[in-house]
Amino acid sequence: MTKHEIYTAIDPVFRELFDQYEGPLSDNLTAHDVEQWDSLGNVQLVVAIEQVCNIHFAPQEVSGLPNLGALVDLIATKTAG
């Protein structure tokens, strides 16, 4: 999947989980930018993305990701083949 395809796929998931956030999704977006994006929200986001993209993350892969761009890059790696 391209980055554009990934953002298109995860946008509805992100908007449903974090319904108070109305800004754009971008590589630099972090949990500090989204009021509802706490530790539980992060787990929910990862699980939902796994389902939407039909992939699986190991806990060590997603712990400590600095921003949404890093998550999107990880998704791109997992969906590349």
C-alpha positions in Angstrom: 0.0 0.0 0.0 1.2 3.5 -0.7 1.1 6.1 2.1 -1.9 7.8 0.4 -3.8 4.5 0.4 -2.9 3.9 4.0 -4.1 7.3 5.1 -7.3 6.7 3.1 -7.8 3.4 4.8 -7.1 4.6 8.4 -8.8 8.0 8.2 -12.3 6.6 9.0 -10.9 4.4 11.8 -9.1 7.4 13.3 -12.1 9.7 13.0 -14.4 7.1 14.7 -12.0 6.5 17.6 -11.1 10.2 18.1 -14.3 11.9 17.1 -13.3 15.2 18.7 -10.3 15.6 16.4 -11.2 17.5 13.3 -7.8 18.3 11.9 -5.9 16.6 9.1 -4.0 13.4 9.5 -0.3 13.9 8.8 3.0 12.3 9.4 3.8 14.6 12.3 0.6 14.0 14.2 1.1 12.7 17.7 -1.0 11.7 20.7 -0.3 15.1 22.2 -2.2 16.7 19.3 -5.3 14.6 19.9 -7.1 15.0 23.2 -8.7 11.5 23.1 -5.5 9.7 22.0 -4.4 8.2 25.3 -2.9 4.8 26.0 -6.3 3.0 25.6 -7.0 4.9 22.5 -3.6 3.9 21.1 -4.3 0.2 21.7 -7.8 0.6 20.1 -6.2 2.4 17.1 -3.6 -0.3 16.6 -6.2 -3.1 16.8 -8.5 -1.4 14.4 -5.7 -0.8 11.9 -4.7 -4.4 12.2 -8.3 -5.4 11.2 -8.7 -2.8 8.4 -5.3 -3.5 6.9 -5.3 -7.3 7.6 -1.9 -7.2 9.3 -0.6 -7.9 12.8 1.8 -5.9 14.9 4.1 -7.3 17.5 3.9 -5.2 20.7 7.6 -4.1 20.3 6.9 -2.8 16.8 4.3 -0.3 17.9 5.6 0.7 21.3 7.4 4.0 21.2 6.4 5.1 17.7 7.0 8.8 17.7 4.1 9.9 15.4 1.5 8.8 13.0 4.0 8.9 10.1 6.1 6.2 11.8 2.9 4.1 12.2 2.0 4.6 8.5 5.6 3.7 7.5 5.3 0.5 9.6 2.0 -0.3 7.9 3.6 0.3 4.5 6.3 -2.2 5.3 3.9 -4.8 6.5 1.6 -4.5 3.5 4.5 -4.4 1.0 4.5 -8.1 0.5 
